Amino acid sequence: MQAANGNDFQRRLSEKRIGEVLVEMGVLTQEQVDQALAEQRETHQRMGDILLDKGWVTRDILMQAIAARLGVTYLDLAVSHVDPMANDLISEEDARRYAAFPVSFVDHDTLLVAMADPSNIVAIDDLRILTGFDIEPALATAEDINTMISNLRQEPPITESIDDGPSSDEHDSTSADPPDIRGGPDDAPPVVKLVNGVMARAVDEGASDIHFEPQAKDLLIRFRHDGVLHEIMTIPKRLQAGVISRLKIMADLDIAERRIPQDGRIGLVVGDRPIDMRVATLPTVYGEKVVIRLLDRSNVMLKLEDLGFSEFALSRYTRSFTKPYGAILVTGPTGSGKSTTLYGTLNILNTPEKNIITVEDPVEYRLAGINQVQVNIKAGLTFSAGLRSILRCDPDIVMIGEIRDRETAQIAVESALTGHLVLSTLHTNNAPGALSRLTEMGVEPFLTASAVDCVIAQRLVRKLCEYCKEPYPATREMLERLDFPENVVEDWKNISLHRAVGCSRCSGTGYKGRVGIYEIMPVTEAIERLIVERKSADEIMRVAAAEGMITLRQDGLERVVQGKTSIEEISRVIV
């Protein structure tokens, strides 16, 4: 019976393309499908991603079309009723392995299972053996399935930790880090289970930071999602010492030292995802605060296109980093994605023919084939000292984590002038400001003009939730007031903007994920003259804009027109 169903799935898969199904559903026209197919031949993106990027379909409609193509039902797990007895039939490990979530019983012999890939015959057969039921597969998004598995994961209740866990700085052999925090021993101490559960939840929810914050009466835990902090839970004060000590043991910090800040690192696996965690402690009046930065090693392999670069911006940037020498500066505030952009660039440049050396503080991601140097101020290994050393090691490409002082800036500029490609970051608000900052640091303007080839300013804005964003008509007055491009203002009758609403998938925020917005400024001859003449950043900005530079705000407004983010989010991030 199952084999027959599987053959039917495969037959249906080969019958129609997703574009044809959407045309039959009346969602798309054949002209739109042809246009998307032409783009797919050029970019090699998936058809569904192209249609979503163009705003021609919503994610729900796309999933319905895929389900129709497969001949199965599409389940929106955010609103579906889940039978706990059905859910108990397979373990969390098996659910994650098969990307499957039992939803309910169809009848006495059949189990309805939401699957990310309902055409996976092997998974269906294995689930039939595991559960003892015939399987009726349904389609659901992998994201929804993982969320449901995480929400129903059995974690140790906090009250258990109060009753059975250590109430003081008690340490034993449990300090060894498990290879997978989900696969830890069942007899692990409750505090260990609690810490592992918080970390696993943070990874599942896509948090970038975990904050353990001592308060007067409890320990507050907050996650940073898409650049914004959200309160997750509170832990009784009696557990604070045990939790903080457990974190310090995992990060190989001195548990007896509570008076000064400490920094450490945790490397572990959550499910099948390798995660690096940067740990920082800070003494406060109520105890030590611990902040953990989560670094998903799989994210560093992102392509630049996935980071949010428009086709125009990416072509400008590519012309710069494919040159054999010169300096490329990436600017923006902390947390704006500068390091991710540089790592994405290094992934493209990393070939056996090139010697790439980086000096960073700290080394956020470990990259195969690249020589990475960690700054150690106490040992005397500063950015400038590291740079002087690595330039004697015959590098082709040098990446400097941050230009912080005159000496580092001077060496970076001289390296770019002597035949090296130099990538680095600066903390300025826009691209022209980086050139003025180098002059303020003491670098001679004529050196800056000759060495710097391109400056990028960037920010990260939250993306509207695809499931709940709400369109509303634009007015000409609104578009003019918000400085939208003239061509958009003239076409105001055909423009729809979107606002955040909030649903269970985005935790009621109306936003899910982030995308980069960019200001790419190649250093042209006209800009070089302005640098040598020590002109202000504002004057450089005017010339760059006249030469075609798209500013951060203009790039952000383009994302608003595309339906990817909201006016409110652009106003929050960019003045």
C-alpha positions as CSV (number, residue, x, y, z in Angstrom):
1,M,0.0,0.0,0.0
2,Q,2.8,2.4,1.0
3,A,4.8,1.6,-2.1
4,A,1.9,2.3,-4.3
5,N,1.4,5.7,-2.6
6,G,5.0,6.4,-3.1
7,N,4.9,5.7,-6.8
8,D,1.9,7.9,-7.0
9,F,3.8,10.8,-5.4
10,Q,6.7,10.4,-7.8
11,R,4.3,10.3,-10.8
12,R,2.6,13.5,-9.7
13,L,6.0,15.2,-9.1
14,S,6.9,14.5,-12.8
15,E,3.6,15.6,-14.2
16,K,3.5,19.3,-13.5
17,R,5.8,22.2,-12.5
18,I,4.9,24.5,-9.7
19,G,4.4,27.4,-12.1
20,E,1.8,25.4,-14.0
21,V,-0.1,24.5,-10.8
22,L,-0.2,28.2,-9.8
23,V,-1.5,29.1,-13.2
24,E,-4.3,26.5,-12.8
25,M,-5.1,27.9,-9.4
26,G,-5.5,31.3,-11.0
27,V,-2.7,32.9,-8.9
28,L,-0.2,33.6,-11.7
29,T,-0.5,34.3,-15.4
30,Q,1.6,32.4,-17.9
31,E,3.6,35.6,-18.6
32,Q,4.6,35.8,-14.9
33,V,5.7,32.1,-15.0
34,D,7.7,32.6,-18.2
35,Q,9.4,35.6,-16.6
36,A,10.2,33.7,-13.4
37,L,11.6,30.7,-15.5
38,A,13.9,33.1,-17.4
39,E,15.2,34.5,-14.1
40,Q,15.7,30.9,-12.8
41,R,17.9,30.0,-15.7
42,E,20.1,33.0,-14.9
43,T,20.2,32.8,-11.1
44,H,19.6,29.0,-10.6
45,Q,17.3,29.9,-7.6
46,R,14.4,27.7,-6.7
47,M,11.2,28.8,-8.5
48,G,9.4,29.2,-5.2
49,D,12.0,31.6,-3.8
50,I,11.8,33.7,-7.0
51,L,8.0,34.0,-6.8
52,L,8.2,34.9,-3.1
53,D,10.9,37.5,-3.7
54,K,8.8,39.1,-6.4
55,G,5.8,39.2,-4.1
56,W,3.6,37.3,-6.6
57,V,2.6,34.6,-4.1
58,T,2.4,34.3,-0.3
59,R,4.1,31.4,1.4
60,D,0.8,29.9,2.3
61,I,-0.3,29.9,-1.4
62,L,3.0,28.5,-2.5
63,M,2.8,25.6,0.0
64,Q,-0.8,24.9,-1.1
65,A,0.4,24.7,-4.7
66,I,3.3,22.3,-3.7
67,A,0.8,20.2,-1.8
68,A,-1.5,20.1,-4.8
69,R,1.4,19.1,-7.0
70,L,2.2,16.2,-4.6
71,G,-1.4,15.2,-4.2
72,V,-1.4,15.7,-0.4
73,T,-2.9,18.1,2.1
74,Y,-1.1,21.2,3.3
75,L,-1.2,21.6,7.1
76,D,-0.7,25.0,8.7
77,L,0.7,23.6,12.0
78,A,0.4,27.1,13.6
79,V,-3.4,26.6,13.7
80,S,-3.8,22.8,13.5
81,H,-5.1,20.8,16.4
82,V,-2.4,18.4,17.6
83,D,-3.4,15.1,19.4
84,P,-0.8,14.6,22.2
85,M,-1.3,10.8,22.0
86,A,-0.3,10.9,18.3
87,N,2.7,13.1,19.0
88,D,3.9,10.6,21.6
89,L,4.3,7.8,19.1
90,I,7.7,8.9,17.9
91,S,10.7,10.3,19.7
92,E,12.0,13.8,19.3
93,E,15.2,12.3,17.7
94,D,13.2,10.4,15.1
95,A,10.9,13.4,14.5
96,R,13.9,15.6,13.7
97,R,15.6,12.8,11.6
98,Y,12.6,12.4,9.3
99,A,11.4,16.1,9.5
100,A,8.0,14.7,10.5
101,F,5.5,15.5,13.2
102,P,2.5,13.2,14.0
103,V,-0.6,15.4,14.2
104,S,-3.7,13.2,14.7
105,F,-5.3,9.9,14.0
106,V,-7.3,9.6,10.8
107,D,-8.9,6.4,11.9
108,H,-8.0,3.3,14.1
109,D,-5.3,2.3,11.7
110,T,-4.0,5.5,10.1
111,L,-1.9,8.3,11.5
112,L,-1.8,11.8,9.9
113,V,1.9,13.0,9.8
114,A,3.1,16.4,8.7
115,M,6.3,16.1,6.7
116,A,8.7,18.5,5.1
117,D,9.0,16.0,2.2
118,P,5.9,13.8,1.9
119,S,7.5,12.1,-1.2
120,N,10.2,10.5,1.0
121,I,9.1,6.9,0.7
122,V,11.9,5.6,3.0
123,A,10.8,8.0,5.8
124,I,7.2,7.0,5.4
125,D,8.0,3.3,5.6
126,D,10.2,3.8,8.7
127,L,7.5,5.8,10.4
128,R,5.0,3.1,9.7
129,I,7.3,0.5,11.4
130,L,8.0,2.9,14.3
131,T,4.4,3.8,15.1
132,G,2.6,0.6,14.0
133,F,0.1,2.7,12.0
134,D,-0.4,3.3,8.3
135,I,0.9,6.8,7.5
136,E,-1.1,9.5,5.7
137,P,1.5,12.1,4.8
138,A,0.7,15.8,4.7
139,L,2.9,18.8,3.7
140,A,4.1,21.3,6.3
141,T,7.1,23.7,6.3
142,A,10.3,22.4,7.9
143,E,10.3,25.6,10.0
144,D,6.8,24.8,11.4
145,I,7.8,21.2,12.1
146,N,10.9,22.1,14.0
147,T,8.9,24.7,16.0
148,M,6.3,22.2,17.0
149,I,9.0,19.7,18.0
150,S,10.7,22.3,20.1
151,N,7.5,23.5,21.7
152,L,6.6,20.0,22.8
153,R,10.1,19.0,23.9
154,Q,10.0,17.7,27.4
155,E,12.3,19.9,29.5
156,P,13.0,19.6,33.2
157,P,10.6,21.8,35.1
158,I,12.3,24.6,37.0
159,T,10.7,23.4,40.3
160,E,12.6,20.1,39.9
161,S,15.8,22.1,39.8
162,I,14.8,23.9,43.0
163,D,14.2,20.6,44.8
164,D,17.0,18.5,43.5
165,G,19.6,20.8,42.0
166,P,22.7,22.3,43.6
167,S,21.9,25.5,45.5
168,S,25.5,26.6,45.6
169,D,28.6,26.5,43.4
170,E,28.8,22.7,43.3
171,H,30.8,21.1,40.5
172,D,31.7,17.5,39.6
173,S,32.2,15.4,36.5
174,T,29.2,16.9,34.9
175,S,31.4,19.8,33.8
176,A,32.3,17.9,30.6
177,D,30.5,19.3,27.7
178,P,28.2,16.8,25.9
179,P,28.8,16.5,22.1
180,D,25.1,17.2,21.6
181,I,23.2,19.0,24.4
182,R,19.9,17.3,23.2
183,G,21.5,13.9,23.7
184,G,22.8,14.4,27.2
185,P,22.4,11.7,29.9
186,D,19.0,11.3,31.5
187,D,20.6,11.3,34.9
188,A,22.3,14.7,34.4
189,P,21.8,17.2,37.3
190,P,18.7,19.4,36.9
191,V,20.7,22.6,36.5
192,V,22.7,21.0,33.6
193,K,19.4,20.0,32.0
194,L,18.0,23.5,32.5
195,V,21.0,25.2,31.0
196,N,21.0,22.8,28.0
197,G,17.3,23.3,27.5
198,V,17.7,27.1,27.4
199,M,20.5,26.8,24.9
200,A,18.6,24.4,22.7
201,R,15.5,26.6,22.7
202,A,17.6,29.6,21.7
203,V,19.1,27.7,18.8
204,D,15.6,26.4,17.7
205,E,14.1,29.9,17.8
206,G,17.0,31.4,15.9
207,A,18.1,33.8,18.7
208,S,21.4,35.6,18.2
209,D,22.1,36.2,21.9
210,I,21.1,34.8,25.3
211,H,21.2,37.1,28.3
212,F,21.3,35.7,31.9
213,E,20.5,38.8,34.0
214,P,20.5,38.6,37.8
215,Q,17.7,40.7,39.4
216,A,16.8,41.4,43.0
217,K,14.5,38.4,43.3
218,D,15.2,36.1,40.4
219,L,17.4,35.4,37.3
220,L,15.9,36.8,34.1
221,I,16.6,35.1,30.8
222,R,16.2,37.1,27.6
223,F,16.8,36.2,23.9
224,R,17.7,38.6,21.2
225,H,15.6,37.9,18.1
226,D,16.3,39.8,14.9
227,G,18.1,42.5,16.8
228,V,15.4,43.0,19.5
229,L,15.5,41.6,23.1
230,H,12.5,39.5,24.4
231,E,12.0,38.2,27.9
232,I,11.7,34.4,27.9
233,M,11.6,33.2,31.5
234,T,12.7,33.9,35.0
235,I,14.5,31.4,37.2
236,P,14.3,31.5,41.0
237,K,17.1,33.3,42.8
238,R,18.1,30.1,44.6
239,L,19.3,28.6,41.2
240,Q,21.3,31.7,40.1
241,A,24.7,30.5,41.5
242,G,24.3,27.0,40.0
243,V,23.3,28.3,36.6
244,I,26.0,30.9,36.3
245,S,28.6,28.5,37.5
246,R,27.5,25.9,35.0
247,L,27.9,28.4,32.2
248,K,31.3,29.4,33.4
249,I,32.5,25.8,33.5
250,M,31.2,25.2,30.0
251,A,33.2,28.3,28.8
252,D,36.3,27.3,30.7
253,L,36.2,30.4,32.9
254,D,37.4,30.8,36.5
255,I,34.4,30.0,38.6
256,A,36.0,31.5,41.7
257,E,36.5,34.9,40.1
258,R,33.4,37.0,40.4
259,R,34.8,40.6,40.7
260,I,36.1,41.1,37.1
261,P,34.6,40.5,33.6
262,Q,35.7,37.3,31.8
263,D,35.5,36.1,28.2
264,G,35.2,32.5,27.0
265,R,33.9,30.2,24.3
266,I,31.7,27.2,24.2
267,G,31.6,24.8,21.2
268,L,28.7,22.3,21.1
269,V,26.2,20.7,18.8
270,V,22.4,21.2,18.9
271,G,20.7,18.4,16.9
272,D,23.0,18.2,13.9
273,R,24.0,21.9,13.9
274,P,27.5,22.9,15.2
275,I,27.2,26.0,17.2
276,D,30.0,28.3,18.6
277,M,29.1,30.4,21.6
278,R,31.0,33.5,22.7
279,V,30.5,34.0,26.5
280,A,31.1,37.2,28.4
281,T,30.5,37.8,32.1
282,L,30.0,41.1,33.8
283,P,29.8,41.7,37.6
284,T,26.6,43.6,38.6
285,V,25.1,44.6,41.9
286,Y,22.9,41.4,41.9
287,G,25.5,39.0,40.7
288,E,27.3,38.1,37.5
289,K,25.5,38.8,34.2
290,V,26.3,36.3,31.4
291,V,25.8,37.1,27.7
292,I,26.2,34.4,25.1
293,R,26.5,35.2,21.4
294,L,25.3,32.3,19.3
295,L,27.4,31.7,16.1
296,D,25.9,29.2,13.8
297,R,28.7,27.9,11.7
298,S,26.4,27.0,8.8
299,N,25.4,30.6,8.4
300,V,28.9,31.7,7.5
301,M,28.6,29.8,4.2
302,L,25.8,32.1,3.0
303,K,26.2,33.6,-0.4
304,L,26.3,37.4,-0.7
305,E,23.0,37.3,-2.6
306,D,21.4,35.7,0.5
307,L,22.5,38.6,2.7
308,G,20.2,41.1,0.9
309,F,22.5,42.6,-1.7
310,S,20.5,44.0,-4.7
311,E,21.8,43.0,-8.1
312,F,23.1,46.6,-8.7
313,A,24.8,46.7,-5.3
314,L,26.4,43.3,-5.7
315,S,27.8,44.1,-9.1
316,R,29.4,47.2,-7.7
317,Y,30.9,45.3,-4.8
318,T,32.1,42.4,-6.9
319,R,34.1,44.7,-9.1
320,S,36.0,45.8,-6.0
321,F,36.7,42.6,-4.2
322,T,37.8,40.8,-7.3
323,K,40.7,43.3,-7.8
324,P,44.1,42.0,-6.7
325,Y,44.9,44.9,-4.4
326,G,43.2,47.9,-2.6
327,A,41.3,48.3,0.6
328,I,37.6,47.6,1.1
329,L,36.0,49.0,4.3
330,V,32.7,47.8,5.7
331,T,31.1,50.3,8.1
332,G,28.1,50.3,10.5
333,P,27.2,50.0,14.2
334,T,27.8,46.8,16.2
335,G,25.5,44.1,15.2
336,S,24.9,45.4,11.6
337,G,26.3,42.2,9.9
338,K,29.7,43.6,8.9
339,S,31.6,40.4,9.9
340,T,29.1,38.3,8.0
341,T,29.6,40.3,4.9
342,L,33.4,40.0,5.2
343,Y,33.2,36.2,5.8
344,G,30.8,35.8,2.8
345,T,33.4,37.7,0.7
346,L,36.3,35.5,2.0
347,N,34.3,32.4,1.1
348,I,34.3,33.6,-2.5
349,L,38.0,34.6,-2.5
350,N,39.2,31.4,-0.7
351,T,41.0,29.3,-3.3
352,P,44.2,27.2,-3.0
353,E,46.1,29.8,-5.0
354,K,45.6,32.5,-2.4
355,N,47.1,33.0,1.0
356,I,44.5,34.6,3.2
357,I,45.3,35.7,6.7
358,T,42.9,37.4,9.2
359,V,43.5,39.1,12.5
360,E,40.3,39.3,14.6
361,D,39.0,40.1,18.0
362,P,37.5,37.6,18.5
363,V,37.6,35.0,15.8
364,E,33.8,34.5,15.3
365,Y,33.9,31.7,12.8
366,R,36.6,29.1,12.0
367,L,37.0,28.9,8.2
368,A,38.8,26.0,6.5
369,G,41.8,27.1,4.4
370,I,42.2,30.5,6.0
371,N,44.8,31.5,8.6
372,Q,43.0,33.2,11.4
373,V,44.8,35.1,14.2
374,Q,43.1,35.9,17.5
375,V,44.0,39.2,19.1
376,N,45.4,38.8,22.7
377,I,45.9,42.2,24.3
378,K,47.4,40.7,27.5
379,A,50.0,38.9,25.6
380,G,50.8,41.9,23.5
381,L,49.2,40.6,20.3
382,T,47.2,43.7,19.2
383,F,45.8,44.4,15.8
384,S,48.8,46.4,14.8
385,A,51.3,43.9,16.2
386,G,49.4,41.0,14.4
387,L,49.3,43.0,11.2
388,R,53.1,43.6,11.2
389,S,53.7,39.9,11.7
390,I,51.3,38.6,9.1
391,L,52.6,40.9,6.4
392,R,55.9,39.0,6.8
393,C,54.0,35.8,6.0
394,D,53.4,36.6,2.3
395,P,49.7,37.1,2.3
396,D,47.6,37.8,-0.8
397,I,44.5,38.9,1.2
398,V,44.4,40.4,4.6
399,M,41.2,40.7,6.7
400,I,41.4,43.0,9.8
401,G,38.5,42.6,12.2
402,E,38.4,46.3,13.0
403,I,40.5,49.4,12.4
404,R,40.6,50.9,15.9
405,D,43.7,53.2,16.0
406,R,46.1,55.1,13.9
407,E,48.8,52.4,13.8
408,T,46.4,49.8,12.5
409,A,44.9,52.2,10.0
410,Q,48.4,53.2,8.7
411,I,49.5,49.6,8.3
412,A,46.2,48.6,6.5
413,V,46.5,51.5,4.1
414,E,50.1,50.8,3.3
415,S,49.3,47.1,2.8
416,A,46.7,48.0,0.3
417,L,49.2,50.2,-1.5
418,T,51.8,47.5,-1.7
419,G,49.8,44.9,-3.6
420,H,47.5,43.3,-0.9
421,L,43.7,43.1,-0.9
422,V,42.7,44.4,2.5
423,L,39.3,43.9,4.0
424,S,38.3,45.6,7.3
425,T,35.5,47.3,9.3
426,L,35.0,50.7,10.8
427,H,32.4,52.2,13.0
428,T,30.9,55.1,11.1
429,N,27.3,55.9,10.2
430,N,27.6,56.0,6.4
431,A,30.1,55.2,3.7
432,P,31.6,58.7,3.1
433,G,32.2,59.0,6.9
434,A,34.8,56.2,6.7
435,L,37.1,58.2,4.6
436,S,36.9,61.2,7.0
437,R,37.5,58.9,9.9
438,L,40.8,57.6,8.5
439,T,41.9,61.2,8.1
440,E,40.9,61.9,11.7
441,M,43.0,58.9,12.8
442,G,46.1,60.5,11.3
443,V,46.3,58.7,7.9
444,E,47.4,61.2,5.2
445,P,44.5,61.9,2.8
446,F,46.6,61.2,-0.3
447,L,47.3,57.7,1.0
448,T,43.7,57.1,1.8
449,A,42.6,58.3,-1.7
450,S,45.1,55.9,-3.4
451,A,44.5,52.9,-1.1
452,V,40.7,52.7,-0.5
453,D,38.9,51.2,-3.5
454,C,35.4,50.8,-2.0
455,V,33.4,51.6,1.1
456,I,30.2,49.8,2.2
457,A,27.8,51.0,4.9
458,Q,25.2,48.5,6.0
459,R,22.4,47.8,8.4
460,L,20.1,44.9,9.2
461,V,16.3,45.4,9.1
462,R,13.7,42.9,10.2
463,K,11.7,41.2,7.5
464,L,8.0,41.2,7.7
465,C,6.4,37.8,8.6
466,E,5.3,36.2,5.3
467,Y,2.3,34.7,7.0
468,C,0.7,37.7,8.7
469,K,1.9,40.9,7.0
470,E,-0.9,43.2,5.9
471,P,-1.0,45.2,2.7
472,Y,-2.4,48.7,2.6
473,P,-2.6,51.3,-0.2
474,A,-0.1,54.0,-0.5
475,T,-0.9,57.7,-1.1
476,R,1.1,60.1,-3.1
477,E,1.5,62.5,-0.2
478,M,2.8,59.7,2.0
479,L,5.4,58.6,-0.5
480,E,6.5,62.2,-1.1
481,R,6.8,62.8,2.7
482,L,8.9,59.7,3.2
483,D,11.3,60.5,0.3
484,F,10.5,57.6,-1.9
485,P,12.1,57.7,-5.4
486,E,10.3,59.8,-8.0
487,N,9.4,56.9,-10.2
488,V,7.6,55.2,-7.2
489,V,5.8,58.4,-6.3
490,E,4.5,58.8,-9.9
491,D,3.3,55.2,-9.8
492,W,1.6,55.6,-6.4
493,K,-1.7,54.1,-7.5
494,N,0.0,50.7,-8.2
495,I,2.0,50.7,-5.0
496,S,1.0,48.7,-1.9
497,L,2.9,48.9,1.3
498,H,2.8,46.4,4.1
499,R,2.6,46.6,7.9
500,A,3.4,44.2,10.7
501,V,0.5,42.4,12.3
502,G,1.8,39.5,14.4
503,C,1.0,35.7,14.6
504,S,2.2,32.6,16.3
505,R,4.9,32.0,13.8
506,C,6.6,35.4,14.5
507,S,5.8,35.3,18.2
508,G,3.4,38.2,17.8
509,T,6.0,40.6,16.6
510,G,5.0,40.8,12.9
511,Y,8.7,40.2,11.8
512,K,10.7,37.1,11.1
513,G,14.3,37.1,10.1
514,R,16.5,40.0,8.9
515,V,17.9,41.3,5.6
516,G,20.7,43.6,4.9
517,I,20.5,47.1,3.3
518,Y,23.6,48.5,1.7
519,E,25.3,51.7,0.6
520,I,28.1,50.9,-1.8
521,M,30.5,53.7,-2.6
522,P,33.3,53.0,-5.1
523,V,36.2,55.5,-4.6
524,T,36.2,57.3,-8.0
525,E,38.6,59.9,-9.3
526,A,36.2,62.7,-8.3
527,I,36.0,61.3,-4.7
528,E,39.8,60.9,-4.6
529,R,40.2,64.6,-5.3
530,L,37.7,65.4,-2.5
531,I,39.6,63.2,0.0
532,V,43.0,64.9,-0.9
533,E,41.3,68.3,-0.5
534,R,40.0,67.1,3.0
535,K,36.4,67.8,2.1
536,S,33.7,66.8,4.6
537,A,31.7,63.6,4.5
538,D,28.6,65.5,3.4
539,E,30.4,66.9,0.3
540,I,31.7,63.4,-0.5
541,M,28.1,62.1,0.0
542,R,26.7,64.6,-2.5
543,V,29.3,63.7,-5.2
544,A,28.8,59.9,-4.6
545,A,25.0,60.3,-4.9
546,A,25.5,62.2,-8.2
547,E,27.6,59.4,-9.5
548,G,24.8,56.9,-8.8
549,M,25.4,55.7,-5.2
550,I,22.2,54.4,-3.6
551,T,22.0,55.5,0.0
552,L,21.0,53.3,2.9
553,R,17.6,54.9,3.2
554,Q,17.0,54.5,-0.6
555,D,17.9,50.9,-0.4
556,G,15.7,50.4,2.6
557,L,12.7,52.1,0.9
558,E,13.2,49.7,-2.1
559,R,12.8,46.8,0.4
560,V,9.6,48.5,1.6
561,V,8.2,48.7,-2.0
562,Q,9.1,45.0,-2.5
563,G,7.1,44.1,0.6
564,K,10.0,42.7,2.5
565,T,9.9,45.2,5.4
566,S,7.9,48.1,6.8
567,I,8.3,51.9,6.9
568,E,8.4,51.7,10.7
569,E,11.4,49.3,10.6
570,I,13.3,51.5,8.2
571,S,12.7,54.5,10.5
572,R,13.8,52.5,13.5
573,V,17.2,51.6,11.9
574,I,18.0,54.6,9.8
575,V,17.7,58.2,10.8
